[in-house]
Amino acid sequence: LLGDARVGVFFSKPEPGAIGVAWPLLYADLHLNAGFVFEASIPVTAAISWEDGGGSRVGPALMLAMNWGWPEVAPRLLTFAFLINTPWPNDQDEIWSFFAGVNLSSLIDLLGGR
């Protein structure tokens, strides 16, 4: 039910970009070959805009993602996604964005934690 948090970069146009987190509350996935996993989820997102340092994309979203990682070592290490997200607190944000990030749980596993 609850997915792993990801930290990464949001892009909707060349500007505004933002750095933040996406944490899936509900998700469904499809395991493919070579460590790829397709995912549809409803994450909570929060980011900080590069342009003005203000809040960006705070709230729930709909995410379609392709994840990749070493299945035995660090599954879902990298995430590339398309999101439809809430343009709050900045109403100038687009309601869609692309996301490229790292799964924090897999990163900890890869670095020898847990």
KOLTORSE-949925 format. One line per 3 residues: number of its first residue (from 1); their letters; for each residue x, y, z of N, C-alpha, C. Coordinates in steps of 0.2 Angstrom, whole numbers. Layout:
BEGIN
NUM = A = X,Y,Z,X,Y,Z,X,Y,Z  ...
//
This chain:
BEGIN
1 = LLG = 4,-6,0,0,0,0,4,6,0  9,7,4,13,13,5,20,11,1  22,15,-3,28,15,-7,34,18,-4
4 = DAR = 40,17,-7,46,20,-5,46,28,-7  49,32,-3,50,39,-5,56,40,-10  55,44,-14,60,46,-20,61,53,-19
7 = VGV = 68,55,-20,70,62,-20,72,63,-27  71,69,-30,73,70,-37,71,77,-39  71,77,-46,70,84,-49,63,83,-53
10 = FFS = 59,89,-53,53,90,-57,54,95,-62  52,93,-68,52,98,-74,45,98,-77  43,104,-79,37,105,-82,38,108,-89
13 = KPE = 42,112,-89,45,116,-95,52,117,-94  56,121,-98,62,122,-96,62,126,-89  57,130,-88,56,133,-81,49,132,-80
16 = PGA = 47,131,-74,51,131,-68,52,124,-66  58,123,-64,61,116,-62,60,116,-54  60,111,-51,60,110,-44,64,104,-41
19 = IGV = 66,104,-35,69,98,-32,64,96,-26  63,90,-26,58,88,-20,57,80,-20  52,78,-16,51,71,-15,44,69,-18
22 = AWP = 43,63,-19,37,60,-21,36,53,-17  31,53,-13,30,47,-9,24,44,-10  24,38,-14,17,35,-16,13,32,-10
25 = LLY = 7,34,-9,3,31,-4,-1,25,-6  -3,25,-13,-6,19,-16,-2,18,-22  -1,12,-24,2,10,-30,1,3,-33
28 = ADL = 2,2,-39,1,-4,-42,7,-5,-47  10,-11,-47,16,-11,-52,16,-17,-56  20,-17,-61,21,-23,-66,28,-24,-67
31 = HLN = 31,-30,-65,38,-31,-65,39,-34,-72  44,-30,-76,46,-32,-82,53,-35,-82  56,-37,-88,63,-40,-88,68,-35,-86
34 = AGF = 74,-37,-85,80,-33,-84,80,-28,-79  76,-29,-73,75,-24,-68,71,-18,-69  67,-18,-74,62,-13,-75,55,-15,-72
37 = VFE = 52,-9,-69,46,-10,-66,42,-4,-68  36,-5,-71,31,0,-72,27,1,-66  25,7,-65,21,9,-59,16,14,-60
40 = ASI = 10,13,-58,5,18,-57,3,19,-50  3,26,-48,3,27,-41,0,34,-40  -2,35,-33,-5,41,-31,0,43,-25
43 = PVT = 5,47,-27,10,50,-22,8,56,-19  11,58,-13,11,65,-11,17,68,-13  17,74,-15,23,77,-18,24,84,-14
46 = AAI = 31,86,-14,32,92,-11,39,94,-14  40,100,-16,46,102,-20,47,110,-18  54,112,-20,56,119,-19,58,121,-26
49 = SWE = 55,126,-28,56,129,-35,63,132,-35  67,130,-41,73,133,-42,73,141,-43  68,143,-46,67,150,-48,67,155,-43
52 = DGG = 62,153,-38,61,158,-32,62,155,-25  64,148,-25,65,145,-18,58,144,-14  52,145,-18,46,144,-14,43,137,-15
55 = GSR = 38,135,-12,35,129,-12,32,128,-19  32,121,-21,30,119,-28,27,112,-28  22,111,-31,19,104,-32,18,101,-25
58 = VGP = 15,104,-21,13,102,-14,6,98,-14  6,92,-13,0,89,-12,-1,82,-16  -6,79,-17,-7,73,-20,-6,74,-28
61 = ALM = -4,68,-31,-3,68,-38,-5,61,-41  -5,61,-48,-6,54,-51,1,53,-55  4,48,-54,10,46,-57,11,40,-61
64 = LAM = 13,40,-67,15,34,-71,22,34,-71  26,29,-69,33,29,-69,36,22,-71  42,23,-74,46,17,-75,52,17,-70
67 = NWG = 53,12,-67,58,11,-62,63,6,-64  69,7,-62,75,2,-64,79,1,-58  82,-5,-57,87,-6,-52,89,-13,-53
70 = WPE = 94,-15,-49,96,-22,-48,91,-26,-44  87,-31,-46,82,-34,-42,85,-37,-36  90,-40,-36,93,-43,-29,96,-38,-25
73 = VAP = 99,-32,-27,103,-28,-23,99,-21,-22  96,-18,-27,93,-11,-26,87,-11,-31  82,-14,-30,76,-13,-34,73,-6,-34
76 = RLL = 71,-4,-40,68,3,-41,73,8,-39  79,7,-40,84,13,-39,83,19,-42  81,19,-49,80,25,-52,73,25,-55
79 = TFA = 70,31,-54,63,32,-56,63,38,-62  59,37,-67,57,42,-72,50,42,-73  47,47,-72,39,47,-71,36,54,-75
82 = FLI = 30,53,-76,25,58,-78,20,59,-73  19,65,-70,14,67,-65,9,72,-67  3,71,-65,-2,76,-65,-3,78,-57
85 = NTP = -1,84,-56,0,86,-49,-4,93,-47  -5,94,-41,-8,100,-39,-4,106,-40  -6,112,-43,-2,117,-43,-2,122,-37
88 = WPN = -1,119,-31,-1,123,-25,6,123,-22  8,128,-18,5,134,-17,6,139,-22  9,137,-28,11,142,-33,6,141,-39
91 = DQD = 1,145,-40,-4,143,-45,-1,145,-52  6,147,-53,9,148,-59,12,141,-62  13,136,-57,15,130,-59,10,126,-64
94 = EIW = 13,122,-69,9,118,-73,6,112,-69  1,110,-71,-2,104,-68,1,97,-69  5,97,-74,9,91,-76,17,92,-75
97 = SFF = 20,87,-74,27,88,-74,31,81,-75  37,81,-77,41,75,-77,45,75,-71  47,69,-69,51,68,-63,56,63,-64
100 = AGV = 62,64,-62,68,60,-62,71,59,-55  71,53,-52,73,53,-45,77,46,-43  78,46,-37,81,40,-34,77,38,-28
103 = NLS = 76,31,-28,72,28,-22,77,28,-16  75,31,-11,79,32,-5,80,25,-1  75,21,-1,76,14,2,81,10,-2
106 = SLI = 80,10,-9,85,6,-13,92,9,-12  93,16,-12,99,19,-11,103,17,-4  99,17,1,101,15,7,104,7,7
109 = DLL = 100,3,4,102,-4,3,108,-4,-1  109,0,-7,115,-1,-11,121,2,-7  120,6,-3,126,9,1,127,5,7
112 = GGR = 124,-1,8,126,-5,14,121,-5,20  116,-1,20,112,0,26,107,-5,26  103,-5,32,98,-10,33,101,-17,34
//
